Amino acid sequence: MSRQKIGLLFGSFNPIHTGHLILAEHMATRTDLDAVWLVVSPQSPFKVGEDLLPEADRYALVEAAIAGNDRLRVLDVEFGLPKPNFTIHTLDVLAKQYPSYEFVVLMGGDNLPGLPRWKDANRILTEYALYVYPRPGSPAPADVPTAVTIVEAPLLDISATFIRASVRSGKSIRYLVPAAVEEIIRNNRYWQQSQ
C-alpha cells in the first residue's frame, strides 16, 4: 500500500482567506497529494512583531473555513513547540506522529529565494519534497533545487494585511473570507479594537 502524501501549508492565517483556501483545494485536488493540512503557526521567525490574534482564535477561524471539506485539515502541532517556530522542528514532530505519511512542504515562490536562511534548510531539501506555487508580483524561480516542483496554481492577490485593514476601516470583507469566518470576525470584533 502506498503512503498517503500530505501537503503542509504553513501560515499565521491572520485571518485565513479565500486565497489560502483556493490554493489548498487546488493542491489537494489537482496534484498527487491526498490531502492538505493547514498548519497554524503561532509565531513565524520572519514575522516577529506582527499584530496576531491569539493562536486559538486563528485556529478556530481555519476550522470554520474548512468545515465539511475532507481533503483539508487544520493542525495545532506548533502550539506546543518552542517559539519562534521553525519548519524543520514541525516536520520532525509530524514524521514521528505520522510515520506512515509522506509530507510535502507547500511554499509560495516569493519564499523560495529566502529558503537558504531557514533553519536546517539543507535537511528540508534532502528529506522532503517542496511544491512551490506562483505568487503575484514574484517572478517564476529560475534555478530550483531538485526537491522543488513548480506547481501552476491560481494567482490570487489577496492578503491578510488587506483584510485586517479593511475591517479596521469598516469596509466589507465579503467574499475575501468565507461567510463563517466573516461572521466570527464580526461577532468577536477582531481588529476593530486593540487586541
N, C-alpha and C positions, 0 to 999 in steps of 0.2 A: 504494500500500500504506500502511495506517495505521501510525503509530508505536506501538511497544509502550509500554504505560502501566505503570509500575513504582511501587509504593508503597514508601516508605522508612520503616522502623520503627527509629528510633534508640534506643539504650539501653546501659546498662552491662552488663545481663544478668549480674547478680552474685548468684545464677545465673539463667539462663533458666528459666522455669517454665511451667506449664500455661496460666496466664492469657495470657502472651505468645503462646503457640502457638495457642491458640484464637482470639485476636484476629487474628493474622497469617493464619491459614487462613480466617477469616471474611472478611477484607478481600480475600484472593486469590480467593475463590470466590463471594462474594455482592455484589461491586461490579463496576465496569467495569475493574478492574485486571487485568492479565495475570499479574502475579506480585508477591510482596512480598519485598524484600531487607531482611534484618536487619543493621543497621549497628552493629557493636560499637564503642562509644565508650570510648577509653582513659581519658578524664577529662572529665566534664561540667563546665562553668564553674559550674554550680549545685550540684555535689556534691563540691566540693573537701574533702578530708579524710576521705571515706568509705573504709571498710575494703574495698578492692577486691582481688580476685585479680588476678594478672598478666594482661595483656590476652590473651596467647596461650592461657592456660588458659580464660578466658571464651569466647574464640573456639572452642576445642575443644568446650566444653560445648554451644554453639549448634549447631556442626556435627553433633554426636552427636544432638541433639534433633530436627533436621530431616532427618536421613538418609532418603533414599528419597522425599522429597516434592519433586517437580519444580516446584512453584509457589512454593517458598520457597528462598532463597539467603542465605548469610551473607557479609558483606563485612568486610575488614580495612582499608578505604581510609583510615580515620582514624589508623591506627597510625603512618604516616609524616608526619602533619601536625603543626604546632606545637600544643603543649598550653597551656592547655585548648583543647578543640575547639569550634569554632563551626560551626553548621549551614550557614551560607552558604558557608563555605570548602569544606565537603564537597560541597555542591551544585555549586559551581563546578568542582571536580575531576571529579565524575561527569558533568557536562554535557560536559566536554572529552573524557573517556574513552569516553562512550557518546552521541555526538551524535544518533543515530537514535532514542533513547529519550526518552519524556516522563516526568518524575519528579514524584511526588506525595508530599508530606510527611504522614505519619500522626502524629496527636497526640492525647493524652488531653485531654478537656475541662477537666481541672484545670490544664493548662498554658497554655490559651488566654489567660486573663487576664494572664499574665506575658509573652506574646509581644512586647509593645512594648519590653521590656527586652532582647530578643535582639539580637545584633549584626546590623545591616542588616535589621531586621525588615521595613521597607517594601519592600526588594528582594525578600525572600522572598514577601511577599504579592502583589507585582507580577508576579514571574516564575514562580511555582509555585502549583499548587492545594494546598490543605490539606484532608485528610479528618480530621475531629475525631470521636472516639468518646467515649461517656459513661464516666465513672469513678465508682465507688461513693463516695457522700458529697459529690459535687460537683454543684451544680445545673446544669441544662442552660443553656448560654450563651444570653444574650438577643440582644444586638446583635452580629451576626457580620459580619466583612468579606466582601465579595463573593467573595474567593478561597476562602472556607471553606465546605465541605459537611459538614453534620452527618450522620454515618452511625450508624444504630442497630446496636449490636453487643452481645453478651452482657456483662452486668456481672459481673465476677469479682473478688472482694475477696481476691486472693492477692498477697502482696508478697515480694520477695526478702529484705527485712529479717526477716520472719516465718520464712522458710525457714532463713536463717542462724542465727537464734536457736534454732530447733528442732534444728538439727544440733548446735549448741554444748551444748544441754541433753540431748542423747541421744534426742530424740523422733523419731518416724517422719516422713519426708517423702514417703512412698509416695503416689502419685497427685498430689502437688503439683508434681512434676517428672517427666519421662519416665523410664522404668526405666533407660535408658542413662545419663542424667545422674545419677541417684541412685547408680548403680554407680561412675561416675567420682569423684563427691564422696566416696563411702565409701572407695574404693581409695586416693585421694590424701589422705585425711584433711583435706579442706578445712574450714575453720572449726572444726576440733576441737582446733587448737593455734594458737599465734600464728604468723601468716604471715611 
